[in-house]
Amino acid sequence: MHLADREKAVKIIGFIVFTVIIVKVFCNVTYLFRNTGLDRNNIVGIENEKLDMVYVDGSAATMYWQPLKAWSDCGFTSYNYATHMIQAENIKFYLEEARKSQDPELFVIGVRAFEYYSDEENESGLRRGSDGMDITSMSRYKMINEYFHNRDISAYTHIAPYYLDIEKYHTNTGNLASPEAWGLINNDGVNPDKGWEWPVSYKYMDRPVDFDTEVRAELLPNCKKILIDLLEYCKEEELKVVFVVCPYQISEWDQEKYNTIEDIIESYGFDFINTNFYYDEMGIDFSTDFMDVSHVNLFGAEKYTEFLEKYIMDNYDMPDHRGDEEYDSWNEDYKRFMEERVGHVDAITELRLEDLGTTDQITQTDSLFEWNDLIEDDRFTILLTADGSFNWPESLAEQKILEKWGFSKSDTSGIRVISNNNIICSNAADGSDEMDGWLLEGESQPYYISMKEGISTIMIIADDFSLKQKGINAVVFDKKYGKVIDSVAIYGENDGLIIER
């Protein structure tokens, strides 16, 4: 080789080495400044596992499927490759990304992302996954491209930071002092709970009824296209997949969409199971097993896991690695998992007993003062009617309660909606004899209050909870439980106010 040729080769090699170093430094800086947390841990942790099943979904996986419980019960390894608020576009590319390091016997895919799909932007839902993937991942870039192809993007949306997220996160200077951030500088890590997230919350709910329907709701065109593209990919790659809907407070409108989704999925030959039709088989109790309308708590997750693992074992050929030394780390993780479970069981049980204790006190007390103290909380909404038939009490303490409700000695009639000592709605200004509205966000739990012809009516959805007695009628709605917990009449007797149920 001539000297000139050698010099040229050295320059080329030097340029390549320099470029590799620059790219490596750029990637590491990006990973250091990215947000940390459970979503990112779920993404990076999969590469260090050897998995028989991968569960792709959003919080409907992380708070539902317990991989370590399934390990102990059945002996197969699984992982929640899932991020909160997952978008429909993410799912196919999560499969692609997972398959770079895994060749599982089975994929489980949750379909709630298709039920709540919208063409509107949802930056957080996309980023929770894309900001965890390697910056050099083609699956990441294709996922972002697909998202921008489908969505109605605002003219004010800055697209570049989706691809080069250092532009968004360069101000995260606190990460320079964060051991967790430095631990992810190579975008690599271990998730000991395999994508499971401990939920410490409790909410009482009524069991959904009358949601079953034969109606097929039409999916948005982009939603249907994304679903079909996912199914085509699964079929072409000959993947074993079961599509699932987890238990939650489902509505008839939800089910209309699931009917359509099920038809499309089964037309491609894949299994579909909506577990909302199996409450009794799972043993799901809506008074104990949920943290909110969309997610189970620990108790519900255990029941869901037991049901789904049995379905998987009955319908798919899954291995049992228990006793295999290669999987000893799973035994150690399960032991720690069960030790952590004790504290979480105690915490959720305490929350439930606390809630039940408060509602029991409200419904059992006959003291106006104790009753009023208990309902003075943002958790409760009070719907009131007053017909002016009671005498203004002589007790200053009782007067103070009535004044908080917007009444006075000269005006002891009216309609009120009250929460946390704040009058939300009142007819004091316009003197109308009726009003309506919503008790929960998202236009849920409609109410109607009327004093037409002096008759009290306090309706929530289709039920009238007013006692229709003289004086004040008050209905207590618990926003945490999503239900009416008390209905009383308050009227004067012997120059004082008493409660009657």
N, C-alpha and C positions, 0 to 999 in steps of 0.2 A: 504494500500500500504506500502510495506516495505521501510525502509529508503534508501536502495540501489536503489530501483526502483524510489523513488522520486528524488534522486540525478541524476539518469540517465535521467529522464524526464526533470529536470531543465536544464541539459546540452544540451539536444536536442532542447528545446525551446530557450535557449540562443543562440545556434548555428544558429537556424532559424532566430531569431531576428537580430543577427549580420550580417547574410548573406543578409537579406532584407535591412538593413541599408547600407551595402556596395554597393549593386546593385543600391539603390536609389541615393546614393552619386555619383556613377559612371555615372548614367544616367544624373543627373543634371549637372555634370561637362561637359559631352559630349554636352548637349544642350546649355550650356553657350558658349562653344568654337566654335560651328557650325557657318557657315556664316549666316548672316541675309539678309533679302530682300524680294521682292515680291513673289518669288517662294516659299520660306519657309512659308510666311504668308498665301499663298493660301492653303498649305497643312494643317497647324495647325488650320486654322480658321473654317474649316467645322464642327468641333465637337460642336461648339456653335451655330449652326443654326438649324432651323426646315424647311426642304426643300421639295418642290414639284418636282423640276427638278435639276439634276446635269449634268453639261456640262464637259465632260472629253476630253481634247485635250492639245495642246501646246499654243504658242502665237496666233494661229488661233482661240483660244477661248478668251484669256485674252484681246486681242485687237479688238475683234469682237462683242462678246455678252455682252450686258449691263444688268445685272440682275436687277438693280434698275429702269431702264426704263421699262423693262418688268413688274416689279411689279406695276408701276404706270399705265401702259397701260392695263394690263390684271388681275392683282391681284394674280398671283401665284409667289411663291418664288423660286429662282434659284441661282446657285452658279457655278463659274468656278473652278472646281477642276483640275487645269491645271498648267503646268510648261513649261517654254521655252525649245525648242529643245526636246520635249517629244519623247521618243523612243517607238517603237511599243510594246516592251515587257512590258512597264509601264502600258499600258491601262487596261489590265485585272486586275492587282493588285491595280490600283487606284480605280476600281469598288469595289473590295473586301474591301479596306480600307474605302471607303466612306460609304459602307453599314454597317459598324460597328456602325455608329452613325446616319445613315439616312435610310429612307425607301421611296424614292421618287416615284412619279407616273411615272416619265419618266427619262431616261438617254439619253442625246445627246452625240454622240461620233464623233469626227472629225477623218478623215481617212488619212490626209496628212502624218502622220508618216509612213504609209504603202507605200505611193507613193515614199517617199525619203529614204526608208529603205536601209541600207547597212550592210553587215556582218562585216564591219570594226568596231573597237572600237569607242565609243563616250562617254567618261567619263562624260563630262559636262552634256549631255542629261540625263544620268541615275541618276547622283548625285543630280540634281536639284529637283528630287522627293524623292529619297531614303534618302537624308540628311535632309529631313523635317519630315519624318515619325518617330514614336516612335521607339527607338532602340530595344524594345521588340516585335515589330510587326512581326508576322509570314508572313504577306503579303510582308513586306519589304524584308525579307530574301528570300522568294520564287522568288520575282522579280529579285533580284541580281543573284540568282542561274540561273534563266532562261536566263538572259543576258549573263552570262559567258558560258552557254551551247550553245548559238547560235553564238557568235561572234568569229572572228579570233583573239585570244588574243596573244599579243606579249610576247615573253619570258621575256621581261623586265618589264612587268606589275606586280605591287605588289598588290595582290588581297585582302589581309587582311584589308587594310584601307577602302575598300568598306563596309565591314561588321561592323568593329569597327572604325568609322570615327574619333574618338578622335586621332587616330594615325596620321591622315592627318592634323587635325586642331589644334593640341596642341600648335602650334606656334602663334595662333590667340590671343596673349596676350592683344591686344588692346580691345578685348571684355570685359576685366575686368573693363574698364572705360566706357562701352557702356550701357546706359539705355535700348536701344532696345534689346541687348543681354541678359541682366538680366531679362527683361520682358518675355523672352522665356525660362527661366531656367527650367520650367516644360513642355516645348514644347507645350504650350497652348497659345491661343490668340484669338483675334477677328479681322476679316477683314471687315471693314465697307463698302468697295466697292464690297464685295462678289466675289472677284477674278478678278474684272475689273481693267485694267491698262490704265491710261491716256496717249495716244500717242501725243507728241507734235512735229510733223514733217509733211513735205509735199513733195510730188514728183509728177510731171506731168508725165503721161504715156499714151501711145496709147492703145486704147481698143483692147484686143486680138481678132483676126479674124482667121477664117479657122482652129480652133483647134478641131472642131467636127470631129470625125472619127469613123468608125465601127471596126477598128483594135483592137484586144485584145493583149496587151503585156504580156509576161510571167513574173510572179513575181519570185523573188529569192525563192528557196525552204524554207528557214527559215522564210521568210516574209509570205509566204502562210500558213505555219504551224502555225505561231503566230496568224494570222487572223482567221484561222479555230478554233484554240483553244479558242480564245475570243468568237467567235460565239457559239461554243458548250457550253461554260460557261453561256452566256446570255440565251440560249435556255433552258438549264437544270434548271437554276434559275428562269425561266419564267419572265425575265425582259422585260419591255417595252423600246425599244431602237429605235431611229432614227439615222442613220449614215449620216454625212453631209460632203460636201466639200465647204469651204467658197470661196468667190470671190477673185481672185488675177490674176496676169498676167500669166495665164495658157498657156501651150504649147500643141501642138498636141501630143508630146511624153508623157506628163503628162496624157492627156486624154486617151491614149491607156492603161495606167495602171489602171486608174479609171474605164474603161470599164470592165476590168477583176475583179477588186475589187467589183464593183457593181453586177456582175454576181454571185459571191460567196456569198455576203451578202444577195441578194434577194433569193438565193436558200435555205437559212435558214429562210425565211419568214419575214425578217426585212425590214423596209423602208429605202430607200437611196435617198438622194436628192443632186444633184450637182448644187449649186446656180450660177455657172458660165453660166448656160443656162437661167438665169433669170435677166440679167442686167437691161433690160427695166422695168420689173415688180418691181424690187427693186429701180429703179431710180439711179443706180450706174453710176457715171460720173468719168471716169479715169483721167480727167483733174483736178479734185478737191478733190476726195475722198480717195486718197491713201498717205501713208507715205513712202512706198518703193514697190518693185515689188511683195513682198509677204504679205503685210499687209495694211489694210485700216487705215485711220486716224479717228478722231472723227466723221466726217461727214459720212464716209462710214460705220462706226460701227452702227450709228443710223439707217441707211437705212437697213443694214443687220438684225439688231435686230427686226425692224418692220416687215420685210418679214418673218423671222423665227418664230416670236411669232404668227403671223397670221396663218402660216402653222400648228403650234402646236395646237392652239385653234380650228382650223378646223378639225384636225385629231385625237386629243387626249382629253380625259375628264379631264380637269385641273380645280382645285378649284379656287375660288376668295375670298381672305381673306381681301380685302379692307373693312374697317369698323369694323374689328375684333380687339378688344383691345389687344389681345394677340400678335398682329403683329404691334403695334404702333411704335416700334423701326425702322421698315422698312420705315414708313412715315418720321421719323426724318432723317434717312440716305438718303432718296430720296431728301429731302429738301436741305441737305448739298451738295449732288451730283449735284443738279441743280445750286447751287451757285458756285461751283467749275467749272462747265461747262462754265460759262461766260468767265472766264479768259483763258480757253483752246481754246475756239472758237476764241477769239481775237488773241491769240498767233499763231494759225495755219493760220488764215486769213492774219496776218501780214507777215508770212513767204511766203505765196502764192503771195501776192501783191509785196513783195520784189523781188521774183524770176521773176515774170512777168514784173516788172519794169525794171530789168536788161536786160532781153531779148528784151524788146521793145526798150530800148536805143540802144542796139547793132544793131538791124535791121533798125533803123530809122536814125542813124547818118550818115552823109556824110563826117565827119572829120576823117582822118586816125589816128590822134593822140587820139581822144576820143575813136574810135573803138578799137585801140590797147590797151588802158588803160583798157577798159571793159573786153576784152578777156584774160587779164593777170591774170588768176585765175585757180587753179587746177580743178575747175569745168568744164572747157572747154578744148577740144582737137581740135587743128587746123591742118587741112590737106592742104598742100601747094604744088603747082607746079609752076615753073617759067621757061619760055622759053628763057630768056636772051635777049628779044627784046626791053627792055626799057633801057633808058639812066640812068646812075648812078646819083641820084639827087645831087644838090648842097647844099641843106639844111642838116646841121649836124644832126638835129633832125630826119629827114627822114632816113639818113644814119644809125643812131643808131638803128632804128627799123629793117632795113634790115639786119644789122650785127647780131642782136639778132636772126634772122631767119637763120643765117648761110650763108649769101651771102656777097660778097665783090665787089669792083669796077671791079676787074678782073674776077669775076665769078658770073654772075647774072642768073644762071640757076640751076635747080635741083629739087629734091623732098624732102619734109620735113614733119615730124609729130612733133608737138610742144604742150606742155602743161605747163602752169605756168612759161613761159620763158625758159623752158628746152627743148632742141631738143632731142626728144625720138628716132626718126629714121631719117636717112639721107642717100642719095646716094652719098654724097660728096667723100667718100673713094673709093667706087668700081665703080662709074659711071654708075650703072645699070639704066635702064629706066623704072623700075616698082618695086613695093613692096606691101606687104600685111600684115595684122595682125588683131588684135582684139581691139575694142575700150572700152569694158567693161570686168570686171573680169568674169571668168567662160567661156571664149571663146564665148562671146556674141557680137553682132553687128560687124561682119567682115567687113574690109575695103580693097579696092584695089586701088592703085594709079599708074598711068602710064603717061609717056611722050613719048610714042612710036611715031616716025615720027613727033615729035614736037607737037603732039595733046594732050591736057590735058584731063585726065580721072580721076575723083575722085568718086569712087563708095562705097556706104555703103549698105550692103546686096546686093540688085539687082538694086539699083537706082543710076544713074550717076548725081551727084550734081554739077559738074564743069560747069562753064559758057562757057568754051572752047574759051575764048577770049585771045588775045595776052597779054603778060606780066605775072603777077602773078594771079593765081586762088587760092582762099582760101575758105575752107568750115569749118564752126564752128559747132562742135558737142558738145552738152550739155550733160554731163554724168549724171547730176542730173535728167534731163528730159528724157534722153535716146533717143534723137532725134537731127537731124540737125536743127539749128535755123537760120543760115545765110549762104549765098553763095555769094561771091563778086569777082570782077576782080579789080586788082590794077595795074595801068599802069601810065606811065609818060606823063605829059602834061604841056607845058610851064615851063620846068625845075623843075617840082614838081610832086608828086604822088597823084593820086585821086582814089576814090572808086566808082565803078559802080556796080549796081545790075541788 
